[in-house]
Amino acid sequence: MITTMTLQLIVLALSVTSTLLLIAAAQPPPPQPLPLPSGCSNELVLFSPCLPYVSSPPNNLSNTASDSCCDAFSTALNSTNGVCLCYLVRQPSILGFPVNDTRVLSLSSVFPLEKTTTAP
């Protein structure tokens, strides 16, 4: 014979279990990507000659970076001091497909930049 006290304990246990399941199932929303600084959208479009080299598989179409990639990389560093490329490394899917951040970072050694000097 089930007593009233036993029924109350069962109801309490079920409500606690349901509450815990709801809390466990509630996931926080994924973090929002950082907005691009002004001008970075155009800068990343100009960086497109590097995409065959820096894209992650299966989009990586080249094992070497092209000369046009060198020009695009140099332009990106000189125009924004690499700020836009930083966003590409920190958010590798910002273009809608993943890029290999290691390859993006390696461009500085693949294409050593010439140091500019100022006249005295």
N, C-alpha and C positions, 0 to 999 in steps of 0.2 A: 504494500500500500504506500503510495507516494503522498507525502505530507505537503502542506502548504509551504513550509520552510524549504523543502527540497525543490519545489517548483520555482520559488523565488531565487534560489541559488543557481538553478539552471538558466533562468531568464537573465540573471546578472552576468553569468559566465558568457552567454551568447552575445549580450550587448557589448561586453568588454572586448570579446574576440572580434566582433564586427567593427568596432571602433578602431582597434589596432590594425585590422586589415585595410581599412580605409586610409589610415595614416600612412601605412607602409606603401600603399598603391599610389599615393599622391606624390608625384615626382615634381621637383621644381622645374620651371621652364628652362630650356637651354639658354646660355648667355647670348645676348644679342651681339652680333659682330660690331666692332668699332666702326664708326662712320669714316669714310675716306676724307682726308683733308682736301680742300679745294684744289683742283687741278690734277689730282692723282688719277682720276678716271682716264683723262687724256694721256697721262704719262704711262699708265699701264697698257693702254692701247698701242702706244708707240713702242712698247717693250715686246710686242707680239713677235718680232723676228726671233726672239729667244725661246718661244714656246715649244718648238720641236725638241729643244735640248732640255729645258727645265720642267716640262710636264711629267707627271707621274704616269706609270704604265696604266693603261695601254696607250696613252696619248704621246708618250715619248717616242718621237719619230727619228731622233738622231742621237748618236753617241758623241757628237762633237758640236760645238757651238759655231755658228756661221760668222762671217765677217760682219754681216748686217746686224747680228746679235751684239757684236762688240760695239758697233756704233750706237745701238739702242741703249746698251748698258752704260756706256760713257755719257750719253745724253741724260739718262735717268739720274746718274750720280751728280752730274754737273748742274742740272736744273733744279733739283730739289734736295740736294745733298743726301740722296738715298732714302729720304723719308718714305716715299711711295713704295720702294722696294722693301723697306722694313715691314710695311703692312702686308706685302705679299708673303714674306717669310713668316710673320706672326699669324696670318690667316691664310694658309695655303689653298683654301678653296674659294677665295674671294672672287675668282674669275668664273666660278660656276663649275669648275673641275679642279682636281688637286694638282698642285705643282710640287716638285721635289725641292724642298727648302735647302737641302744640302747642295744641290746643283746651283740654285740661285746664289747661295753664299760663295760657291766656288768660282763664280764668274770673275771675282776680283783677282784670282790667281791665274785664271785662264787668259784674261785680258789685263795684264798689268797696266795701270793707268800712268801716263806720263805726268811727272811733276811739273807744274807750271811755276815759273819764276818771274819775278817782276824786275824791271830794269831799275838800276840805282838812281 
